[in-house]
Amino acid sequence: MSKIKKKNTLSRRDFVNKTMAATAGFTIVPSFAVSGLGYKAPSDKLNIAGIGVGGMGFGNLKRMETENIVGLCDVDWKYSDRAFKHFPNAKKFKDFRKMYDEMGKSIDAVIIATADHTHAITAAQAIAMGKHVYLQKPLTHTVYESRLLTNLTKKHKVATQMGNQGASGEGVNLISEWLANNEIGEVTKVEAFTDRPIWPQGQPRPDGMPVPDTLDWDLFIGPAKTRPYNAMYTPWNWRGWWDFGTGALGDMACHILHPVFVGLELGYPTSAQGSSTLLLADSAPTAQKVSLNFPKRKSSSKMNLPGVEVIWYDGGLQPDKPEGWPDGKNMNHAGGGVIFHGTKDKLICGCYGMDPWLLSGRVPDAPKFRRRIEVDHEQDWIRAAKESSANRVEASSHFGDAGPFNEMVVMGVLAVRLQNLNKRLEWDGANMKFTNINDNEELKIITKDNFEIHDGHPTFKKEYTDPMNANKFAQELIKHEYRDGWSLPEMPK
């Protein structure tokens, strides 16, 4: 992109042309692929750029210091100042598009830890440029974006990793191996929960306020609809706002449900249903319950995989403790927990698949068939990025797995946001559409609660959105319509 329309903003034509060129086959070759083998010796170093480096991205980058950190991009230069100071030789940017334009030929890989709504647009362009991508969870904001990243990765053959670090842990290995060895029998129900949110949710849209000089608010908004700035949105608290985040479910299900998705070899759900505390148009509820149903599946091992219901709770809600639960034992382990209900036993683990155990007290001795990862999650990705695409051992949460898994996670968000239709939603995963929302159905959502008490009596004066066509609203949640100046590459065929 050669022209800048105004400070930190590229013209729509420049950005669209750049994206179209990348997806039409124009690939900037990484420095280690000059030989044509796509291989870099483990002792050599990748040139890595970071996007969203003020929070979790800074922690990721510090675990990548075996490599060259050459570029840093963040829309908030106050929040990201510690990263700038820690990597003083890295070039600084506010607009990732400008960084790609200026440094595209000199970087091999990017690590992305922006707000959820900009995950796909930053990652998709990097993949189309032939860059390896480490992308924080949740992988994307929508189902379509997850499918796009999955297919782009397959096309461009780059090394990828979602930032759900439990995927590299021993707990997920053991759970998968115990299930495959039929240690608890057939599983027809799984219950999981998190103790999140730990940030504000269930809030009406706040009034606007002056934008800090260190923040480029327009770049933070990115592809989302424009709204006035308020300090409640960023940093970090963006998780609780629908336009920018995915609430407690999107934040933590990628950690907690990963062993469920992997261990039970799940694919697309066929139906979903959600309920919650007060549902608002702008902010995720304070507590949610979601039920996802999956059909019978063929197993890669000797276990039977009947249809299974996966039930999710957050906001302080937990499953009932099953009969035989040890008195006084806290179900919450490191931020959440999972119960696999088998016909022979129950398997329990904490967040990230940590410390699995059987309710019976028996300790399984199952054959070990999963790859053990001796390095951390970030270094597993770096290792994969240095291997040729033809001989690569994919990272533990590469997009070929993480993309379909993330579709499951954001389906839970869809179920909550569409709960006012008052029915179980039937889902066609292959075609990314609901099959039982009628063309003439409408819904409206609360914008303000306006609950008050007068003389000891409650008063309800809820304000609502205008009635919306339910199908159009659902389609926007499945595949966002980006605002002018922002676009994604085309879906590979």
C-alpha positions in Angstrom: 0.0 0.0 0.0 1.8 3.1 -1.2 -0.5 5.9 -0.2 -1.8 7.1 3.1 -5.1 8.9 3.0 -4.5 10.6 6.3 -2.6 9.9 9.4 -2.7 6.2 10.3 -5.5 5.6 7.8 -5.1 3.9 4.4 -7.5 4.5 1.5 -10.2 1.9 0.9 -8.9 1.4 -2.6 -5.3 0.8 -1.4 -6.4 -1.8 1.2 -8.8 -3.6 -1.1 -6.3 -3.7 -3.9 -3.7 -5.0 -1.5 -6.0 -7.8 -0.3 -7.1 -8.7 -3.8 -3.6 -9.0 -5.0 -2.6 -11.3 -2.1 -5.6 -13.6 -2.7 -5.0 -13.6 -6.5 -1.7 -15.4 -5.9 0.7 -12.6 -5.1 2.7 -13.9 -2.1 5.6 -12.1 -0.4 8.0 -15.0 0.2 9.3 -15.3 3.8 13.1 -14.8 4.2 13.7 -18.4 5.0 12.0 -19.7 1.8 14.5 -18.2 -0.6 16.0 -21.6 -1.2 12.7 -22.8 -2.4 12.5 -25.4 0.4 10.4 -23.3 2.9 12.8 -24.5 5.6 14.7 -22.5 8.3 17.3 -24.2 10.5 16.2 -24.4 14.1 19.2 -22.4 15.1 18.2 -19.5 12.7 15.8 -16.9 13.9 12.4 -15.8 12.6 11.6 -12.1 12.1 8.4 -11.7 14.1 6.1 -8.7 14.3 3.5 -8.2 17.0 0.0 -6.6 16.6 -1.8 -5.8 19.8 1.2 -5.7 22.2 -0.1 -4.0 25.3 -1.7 -7.0 27.1 -1.5 -10.7 26.4 0.5 -9.9 23.2 3.3 -8.6 25.3 3.4 -11.8 27.3 3.4 -13.9 24.1 6.3 -11.8 22.6 8.4 -12.3 25.7 8.1 -16.1 25.2 9.3 -15.6 21.6 12.5 -13.8 22.5 14.5 -16.6 21.0 13.6 -14.9 17.7 14.0 -11.4 16.3 11.2 -9.1 17.3 11.3 -6.5 14.5 7.9 -4.8 14.5 5.3 -3.7 17.1 1.9 -2.4 16.3 -0.8 -1.1 18.6 -3.6 1.5 18.4 -2.9 2.5 22.1 0.6 3.7 22.6 0.2 4.3 26.3 -1.0 0.8 27.0 1.7 -0.7 24.8 4.5 1.5 26.1 6.1 -1.4 28.2 6.4 -3.5 25.0 8.0 -0.6 23.2 10.5 -0.2 26.0 11.2 -3.9 26.2 11.9 -4.2 22.5 13.5 -0.8 21.7 14.9 -1.9 18.3 11.5 -2.9 16.9 9.8 -0.5 14.6 6.6 1.0 16.0 3.2 1.3 14.2 -0.4 2.1 14.9 -1.9 0.7 11.7 -1.2 -2.9 11.0 -1.8 -2.3 7.3 1.0 0.2 7.2 3.3 -2.2 9.0 2.5 -5.0 6.5 3.2 -2.5 3.6 6.5 -1.3 4.9 7.8 -4.5 6.5 6.1 -7.2 4.5 9.3 -8.3 2.8 11.3 -8.5 6.1 9.0 -10.3 8.4 8.4 -14.1 8.5 5.6 -14.3 11.1 3.1 -12.2 13.2 1.6 -12.7 16.6 -1.8 -11.0 17.0 -3.5 -10.2 20.3 -5.9 -7.5 19.3 -9.6 -7.2 20.3 -11.6 -10.2 18.9 -13.3 -8.2 16.1 -10.0 -7.5 14.4 -8.5 -11.0 14.7 -9.7 -12.1 11.3 -8.8 -9.1 9.3 -5.2 -8.9 10.7 -4.6 -12.6 10.4 -6.2 -13.2 7.0 -4.0 -10.6 5.2 -0.9 -12.0 6.9 -1.7 -15.5 5.8 -2.4 -14.3 2.2 1.1 -12.7 2.3 2.7 -16.0 3.3 3.3 -15.1 6.9 3.1 -17.6 9.8 0.4 -16.5 12.3 0.0 -16.9 16.1 -3.4 -15.6 16.9 -4.9 -15.2 20.3 -8.2 -16.8 21.3 -11.0 -16.7 20.4 -9.7 -17.3 16.9 -12.3 -15.0 15.3 -15.5 -13.0 16.1 -17.7 -15.0 13.7 -18.3 -18.4 12.2 -17.5 -17.1 8.7 -14.2 -15.6 9.8 -13.1 -18.9 11.4 -13.9 -20.8 8.2 -12.0 -18.2 6.2 -8.8 -18.5 8.3 -9.1 -22.3 8.1 -9.2 -22.3 4.3 -6.6 -19.6 3.8 -4.2 -21.5 5.9 -4.8 -24.7 3.9 -4.2 -22.7 0.7 -1.1 -20.8 1.7 0.5 -23.6 3.8 1.7 -21.4 6.6 2.3 -22.5 10.3 -0.5 -21.3 12.6 -1.4 -21.5 16.3 -4.4 -20.3 18.3 -3.4 -18.9 21.7 -5.2 -21.6 23.8 -2.1 -22.7 25.6 -3.8 -25.7 27.2 -3.7 -27.4 23.8 0.0 -27.9 24.5 -0.5 -29.4 28.0 -0.5 -32.9 29.3 -4.1 -32.7 30.4 -5.6 -32.6 26.9 -3.3 -35.6 26.0 -4.5 -37.7 28.8 -8.2 -36.9 28.4 -8.0 -37.8 24.7 -6.2 -41.0 25.4 -8.6 -42.1 28.2 -11.6 -41.4 26.1 -10.1 -43.3 23.1 -9.4 -46.2 25.4 -13.1 -46.3 26.4 -12.2 -45.6 30.1 -15.5 -44.0 30.9 -17.7 -45.6 28.2 -20.0 -43.7 25.8 -20.3 -39.9 26.5 -23.7 -38.4 25.7 -23.4 -35.3 27.9 -20.7 -32.9 28.8 -21.0 -29.9 31.2 -18.5 -27.1 31.4 -18.2 -23.7 33.1 -16.0 -20.7 33.8 -15.9 -18.3 36.7 -15.7 -15.4 34.2 -16.5 -12.6 33.5 -14.1 -10.6 35.6 -14.8 -7.4 33.6 -18.0 -5.4 33.3 -20.9 -7.1 31.4 -24.6 -6.5 31.2 -24.0 -2.7 30.7 -26.0 -0.3 28.5 -24.0 1.7 25.9 -22.2 4.5 27.7 -22.0 8.1 26.6 -19.1 9.4 24.6 -16.1 11.1 26.1 -12.9 12.7 24.7 -10.4 10.3 23.2 -6.9 10.1 24.8 -4.1 11.5 22.7 -2.3 8.2 22.9 -5.2 6.2 21.4 -6.3 6.0 17.7 -10.0 5.3 18.3 -10.8 5.0 14.6 -8.2 2.2 14.2 -9.5 0.4 17.3 -13.0 0.4 15.9 -11.5 -1.0 12.7 -14.2 -3.0 10.7 -16.9 -2.5 13.3 -19.6 0.2 13.3 -18.5 3.6 14.4 -19.4 4.7 17.9 -18.1 7.4 20.3 -15.2 6.5 22.5 -15.6 5.7 26.2 -13.0 4.4 28.7 -15.3 1.4 29.4 -14.4 -0.1 26.0 -10.6 -0.3 26.1 -8.1 -1.5 27.2 -9.2 -5.0 28.1 -12.8 -4.3 28.9 -13.7 -4.7 25.2 -14.4 -8.4 25.9 -17.8 -7.5 27.4 -19.0 -5.5 24.3 -20.6 -7.4 21.5 -19.1 -5.3 18.7 -15.6 -5.9 20.0 -15.6 -9.1 22.0 -17.5 -12.4 22.6 -18.0 -12.2 26.4 -17.0 -14.8 28.9 -17.9 -17.7 26.6 -15.6 -16.5 23.8 -12.8 -15.7 26.2 -12.7 -18.9 28.1 -14.4 -21.7 26.1 -11.4 -21.9 23.8 -9.5 -23.0 26.9 -12.1 -25.1 28.7 -13.9 -26.8 25.8 -10.8 -27.7 23.8 -10.3 -31.1 25.4 -14.0 -31.8 24.7 -13.7 -30.9 21.0 -10.5 -32.9 20.6 -11.3 -35.8 22.8 -14.8 -36.4 21.5 -13.8 -35.7 17.9 -16.6 -33.1 17.5 -17.5 -31.3 14.3 -20.2 -28.9 13.6 -23.1 -28.7 16.0 -26.5 -29.4 14.6 -28.5 -27.3 17.0 -28.0 -24.6 19.7 -30.0 -23.0 22.4 -29.0 -20.2 24.8 -30.4 -18.3 27.8 -29.0 -15.7 30.1 -29.5 -12.9 32.5 -30.7 -9.6 31.0 -29.8 -9.7 27.3 -28.8 -6.2 26.0 -28.1 -5.1 22.4 -24.5 -3.8 23.2 -23.1 -5.8 26.1 -22.8 -9.5 26.8 -25.0 -10.8 29.8 -23.5 -11.2 33.2 -24.3 -15.0 33.2 -25.2 -17.4 30.4 -26.2 -21.0 29.7 -25.7 -22.6 26.2 -26.6 -26.0 24.9 -24.9 -27.4 21.7 -26.0 -30.7 20.2 -23.7 -32.8 18.0 -24.7 -35.9 16.0 -23.3 -39.4 16.1 -19.7 -39.5 14.7 -17.2 -42.0 13.4 -14.2 -42.4 15.6 -10.6 -42.7 14.7 -10.2 -45.1 17.6 -12.2 -47.9 19.2 -14.6 -45.7 21.2 -18.2 -45.2 20.2 -19.3 -41.6 19.6 -23.0 -41.3 20.0 -24.8 -37.9 19.8 -23.7 -35.6 22.6 -25.0 -32.5 24.3 -22.4 -30.0 25.4 -23.7 -27.6 28.1 -21.9 -24.4 29.0 -22.3 -22.1 32.1 -20.6 -18.9 33.0 -21.1 -15.8 35.3 -21.0 -17.8 38.5 -23.2 -20.7 37.3 -21.9 -24.3 37.6 -23.3 -27.7 36.8 -24.8 -29.7 39.7 -22.2 -31.9 41.4 -22.8 -35.5 40.4 -23.5 -38.2 42.9 -20.3 -39.3 44.6 -18.6 -35.9 44.3 -16.0 -35.5 47.1 -17.4 -33.4 50.0 -15.7 -29.9 50.1 -14.0 -30.3 46.7 -14.2 -27.1 44.6 -15.3 -27.8 41.1 -13.6 -24.6 39.9 -10.0 -25.4 39.0 -7.9 -22.5 37.6 -10.9 -20.7 36.2 -13.4 -23.4 35.3 -14.0 -27.1 34.9 -15.5 -29.9 32.7 -17.5 -33.0 33.5 -17.6 -35.8 30.9 -20.7 -38.0 31.7 -19.8 -41.5 30.6 -21.9 -44.7 30.8 -19.2 -46.3 33.0 -17.6 -43.3 34.8 -17.2 -39.6 34.9 -14.1 -37.7 33.8 -13.4 -34.3 35.3 -10.8 -31.7 34.5 -10.1 -28.1 35.2 -9.5 -25.2 32.9 -7.0 -25.9 30.1 -7.8 -29.6 30.6 -5.7 -29.5 33.8 -5.4 -32.4 36.1 -8.0 -34.9 34.7 -9.4 -37.5 37.1 -12.1 -40.1 37.3 -15.0 -39.8 39.8 -14.6 -43.5 40.7 -11.0 -42.8 41.8 -9.5 -45.2 39.4 -6.4 -44.1 37.6 -6.4 -45.2 33.9 -3.4 -46.8 32.2 -4.3 -46.0 28.5 -2.0 -46.2 25.5 -0.2 -42.9 24.8 -0.6 -41.9 21.1 -0.6 -38.1 21.2 2.5 -36.0 20.6 4.0 -34.7 23.8 5.2 -31.1 23.5 8.4 -30.4 25.5 8.4 -26.6 24.8 5.7 -23.9 25.5 2.8 -23.1 23.3 4.6 -20.2 21.5 7.8 -22.2 20.9 5.8 -25.1 19.4 4.5 -22.6 16.8 8.0 -21.3 16.2 9.2 -24.8 15.7 6.5 -25.5 13.1 7.2 -22.2 11.3 10.8 -23.3 10.7 9.8 -26.5 9.1 8.9 -26.9 5.5 5.2 -27.1 4.7 5.8 -30.5 3.1 7.3 -32.0 6.2 5.8 -29.9 8.9 4.4 -31.3 12.2 1.6 -28.9 12.8 1.5 -26.9 16.0 -0.9 -28.2 18.8 -3.7 -25.7 18.0 -3.1 -25.0 14.3 -6.0 -23.4 12.4 -6.9 -26.7 10.7 -8.2 -27.8 14.1 -8.7 -24.4 15.8 -10.9 -23.0 13.0 -13.6 -25.7 13.3 -13.3 -25.6 17.1 -13.8 -21.8 17.2 -16.9 -22.2 15.0 -18.3 -24.3 17.9 -17.4 -21.5 20.4 -18.9 -18.6 18.5 -22.0 -20.8 17.8 -22.6 -20.5 21.5 -22.5 -16.7 21.3 -25.0 -16.9 18.4 -27.3 -19.0 20.6 -27.3 -16.4 23.3 -27.7 -13.4 21.0 -30.7 -15.1 19.2 -32.4 -16.4 22.4 -35.4 -14.0 22.0 -36.6 -16.2 19.1 -37.6 -18.7 21.9 -36.6 -21.9 20.1 -33.8 -24.3 19.6 -31.9 -23.2 16.5 -31.2 -25.7 13.9 -27.7 -25.3 12.3 -26.4 -26.3 8.9 -22.7 -26.2 9.6 -21.4 -26.9 6.1 -23.3 -24.0 4.7 -23.0 -21.8 7.8 -26.8 -21.0 8.1 -29.7 -21.6 10.4 -32.4 -23.7 8.8 -35.4 -22.9 11.0 -35.5 -19.1 11.1 -38.4 -17.9 9.0 -38.0 -15.0 6.5 -40.8 -13.1 8.3 -39.6 -13.6 11.9 -38.6 -10.5 13.8 -36.9 -9.8 17.1 -36.0 -6.8 19.2 -33.4 -6.5 22.0 -33.2 -4.3 25.1 -31.0 -1.3 24.9 -31.6 0.1 28.4 -33.2 -1.6 31.4 -34.3 1.6 33.2 -35.2 -0.4 36.3 -36.2 1.8 39.3 -38.0 1.5 42.6 -40.6 4.1 43.6 -42.1 4.0 47.1 -41.1 0.4 47.5 -42.5 -0.7 44.1 -40.4 -1.8 41.1 -40.8 0.1 37.8 -39.9 -1.4 34.5 -39.4 1.0 31.6 -37.2 -1.0 29.2 -36.1 0.5 25.9 -35.7 -1.7 22.8 -34.2 -1.7 19.4 -36.6 -1.3 16.5 -37.9 -4.7 15.4 -35.3 -6.4 13.2 -35.7 -9.1 10.6 -34.3 -12.2 12.4 -32.7 -13.8 9.3 -30.8 -10.6 8.4 -29.7 -10.1 12.0 -28.5 -13.7 12.2 -26.6 -13.5 8.9 -24.8 -10.3 10.2 -23.7 -12.3 13.3 -22.5 -15.2 11.1 -20.7 -13.0 8.6 -20.1 -9.3 9.5 -20.6 -6.6 6.9 -17.4 -4.5 7.5 -17.6 -0.8 7.3 -16.0 1.1 4.4 -12.2 0.8 4.2 -12.0 -2.7 5.7 -12.3 -6.0 3.9 -11.3 -9.6 4.0 -9.7 -11.8 1.3 -12.2 -13.9 -0.7 -13.0 -17.4 0.7 -10.7 -19.9 -1.1 -12.7 -22.4 -3.2 
